[in-house]
Amino acid sequence: GSVTLEECVDIDRKLARSAGRPFNAAVCAKKFKHSGGSDTEEISLEAYVQVQLSQTQPREYIKMAQDLRKNMEHCIVVHERQQKFRVELIGLFKELFAFCDWQRDGTVSQDECVSLDRQIWSAMRREPESFNEDASTANWMGMDTDGSGSVDEDEFVTGQMKPITPESYEATCAAVTQVLVDIKEART
């Protein structure tokens, strides 16, 4: 495993804050660059641990371990919450796929996908003339990973999930839920 220089600095910032120590991002970045890292390269976890241990007095090991434990527990809670919303989001995209598959053949054609995108656009109360059909078509083509000319449910869900970061799963769930409600209302 490895971490980026930015991640090393972020971890150090959290540890310093937790321990009530002053923090200087430039000094922190310099110590990791000196250990073989760079702005663009990743730093091995072994190198990261070695730098941390070389900068820490033995009497601080217990406090550092406690700080790390608190940060790891927080990371685990955040990760579990993100995974909960990830699973919910996958279910929502499957429901959206069912709306898109008007022919009920288990695949979404380009026309079906563009029509759904247009419907979502309207449901979001955007000006119909500002809908970009070319962008919608390109999105559909990107989802057709096997080049079959149609998108199955797995391709659809994967294509929808791809640009979404874990940090935005919760907000995206809320947005997709609202779009589904709007589409259901528009179809009734």
C-alpha positions, 0 to 999 in steps of 0.5 A: 500500500501507499499514500500520496503526499497530500494524504500524508500531510492530511494525516499529520494535520489530524494527528497534530490537532488531536495531540494539541501540537502546532502544525506546519504543512510546508514542514510536514510536506518537506519531511515526506519529500525528503524520505523519497516522496514527491508531489506526484508520487506515492509514498509507501506505507513503510516509508510513511511509518519510518518517517513518523517513527523517526520524528516521534520521541518514544515517550510520545508513542502511546499518545500517537497510538491513541491518536491514530486509533481515534482517527482510524475509528472515525475513518471506519465510521465514515466508510461504513456510512458511505457504504450504506449510501453506496448500496442505496444509490445502486438500488436507486440506479437500478430503479432508474434503469427500470424506468429507462427500459421502456421495452422491458427487454433488459437493456437500454437503447440510446433512444431510451437513455436520451429520453430518460435524460430529457425527462430527468432534465425536465423533472429538475425544472431546467429549460427544455431547450438547454438539454444537451442531446450530444452529451446524453448520447456520449454518456450512453456510449460511455456506458456501453462498455461491451460495444453491443449497442445497448446498455444492460443494468450492470453497465447502466449502474456502473456508468452512473456510479463511476463519476460519483465520489464516496463523499457525495454518495449521500447527497447523490442519493437525495438527488436521485430519490427526488428525480425518481419521485418527479419522474413517477409524478410526471408519468402518472 
